[in-house]
Amino acid sequence: MRTLHPSGQIPAWWPLVAPLLLGNLPATMAQPQLDLAITDRLQAAATLSTNDVVAIGKRIGVSASLVMRINDDGTVPWSFSLGDEDRIQLQFIHVTNSDEIIVTGRLVDSLTNAQDPLVAMIDASGSLLWARTVECGATNEPLMSTSYGSGSIHLAVVSTLPYRSKALMRVFTSGTLSWAVVPGSISPHYDQVWRLANNDVIYANRLSPNGDLIRVNGSGSVVWAKHFEMNGSGNNFFEHIATLPNGNTLLAFWNNTIPGNTLFTVELDGPGDVVPGTAHGYAIDTVGGSWGCGTVVDGDGERTFTCRTNGTDRTDLQVDANGAVQWAFRANSVPGTSAGLARYNDDDLLLLSGDGAGGSYLEAMNDGAPAPACTTSDTLLTTSPVCTTTDITETLVPAVCALNTFMPSITPVTITPGVICGTVGTAELSAGEEWRVHPVPATDVLWVDAPRNAGAIRSIAIIDAAGRAWPTSSANDPRNGVDVSMLPPGAYVLRVMAQDGLHQVRFMR
């Protein structure tokens, strides 16, 4: 496993982005941030077979229509907007086994506010292959989607025929419809879908009143149907469903009767029954609301979650294959108004988080050393709930759905590295004001650009990855430039004392 801690091996993409990043001293790992024109933020991500990450983003106050690829080396080879951002709202992104990129959301009529579910396919080079709106009776809510191996995807979209559940569809990667079904019972709110390892999907009802689950195969037939309860009460809001390395199915969910905003997990076996001893609860936040947990299951069976907490913070935690907490961190200075996780480089993780004010944080985390900048260690209260499943009779009946061709207007968007963390040292950065370092042409001098609100620079020290200080002689202005000709190759930090306090600026030699 590659470590992201500066005292160990540095990931391949770090040297390319480090010169433009601002972070803590080498004892902690900085959070690379993509500066999306100040007003944008990342929202969700998925991983290509190359370990590169694709993501969707949104702009504050308007719709999400940004799509981008972030390579393993930290570069952004392409990024674009799917047209009018007042009309297109993307919510989910997936990757098939053959690296087709699926984005889903809705198309909004700016005059009538009518909403049509939208699905589009993009290849790994950033070319739009096709886009479709989805019609299943009177549709008025966005798609939820999951990839379905190579050649097709699963979609779920609200249909009024016959009940207010989402029609479940399988769509070929050619953009044609394979089949569409709706539940035959009167249970509402079948509106969530997740892909399992064998390309079956779990079709989930979050309000039944406790929660119902249907496992559906590639032909649209029911494998099993279960009524799910936790402590015998409340509505269970499913956050994530996935196949574990041991073959069991992981459920991650909230329950609206439990105080303290506790995230629960439990395992189901092949027939859909609860595996004894696998139910756990993790108290993410004792005050305010917690929701929107990005989830990744790695090859060791560990589960990593990043959850928005009371609208201002973000909590990251990892539990082992037995459900025991390995680490938990509260990101107090990186508000988590949006969060997503993508797995890359075996069991390393890439976390996306928006700060609610325009920042989009792209944070690399390794398998066992979280300790990223801007976080504090957190102790979570854990519980052991009682979860049960009981067999129910649930049928799926054909639904009349159609896919209609849609032609979005592609607009390139420039993505550039920016600052990290909402506050740096003791100074809060205003919109558009960043700490930067850049070489002076034809010299070995690095020049430090400070934001206006930092005041005058008083001194600069060079610190290497081992924490040692190096001389800072400069043939240029000693207050803003440092001569780096004497430095061996490696990662360094400029410790800058400005009028408003201490700052650290990372760079590579």
Beta strands, then each sheet from edge to edge (+ up, - down):
strand 1: 34-35
strand 2: 40-47
strand 3: 53-59
strand 4: 66-70
strand 5: 78-82
strand 6: 88-95
strand 7: 101-108
strand 8: 115-122
strand 9: 128-135
strand 10: 144-147
strand 11: 152-159
strand 12: 165-172
strand 13: 177-183
strand 14: 190-195
strand 15: 201-205
strand 16: 212-216
strand 17: 222-230
strand 18: 236-243
strand 19: 249-255
strand 20: 262-268
strand 21: 280-283
strand 22: 290-297
strand 23: 303-309
strand 24: 313-319
strand 25: 325-330
strand 26: 338-344
strand 27: 348-354
strand 28: 360-365
strand 29: 376-377
strand 30: 382-383
strand 31: 387-391
strand 32: 396-398
strand 33: 402-405
strand 34: 410-412
strand 35: 416-417
strand 36: 423-424
strand 37: 427-428
strand 38: 436-439
strand 39: 445-449
strand 40: 457-464
strand 41: 469-470
strand 42: 481-483
strand 43: 491-498
strand 44: 501-508
sheet 1: 1+ 35-
sheet 2: 2+ 3- 4+ 5- 34+
sheet 3: 6+ 7- 8+ 9- 33+
sheet 4: 10+ 11- 12+ 13- 32+
sheet 5: 14+ 15- 16+ 17- 31+
sheet 6: 18+ 19- 20+ 21- 30+
sheet 7: 22+ 23- 24+ 25- 29+
sheet 8: 26+ 27- 28+
sheet 9: 36+ 37-
sheet 10: 38+ 39- 42+
sheet 11: 41+ 40- 43+ 44-
end
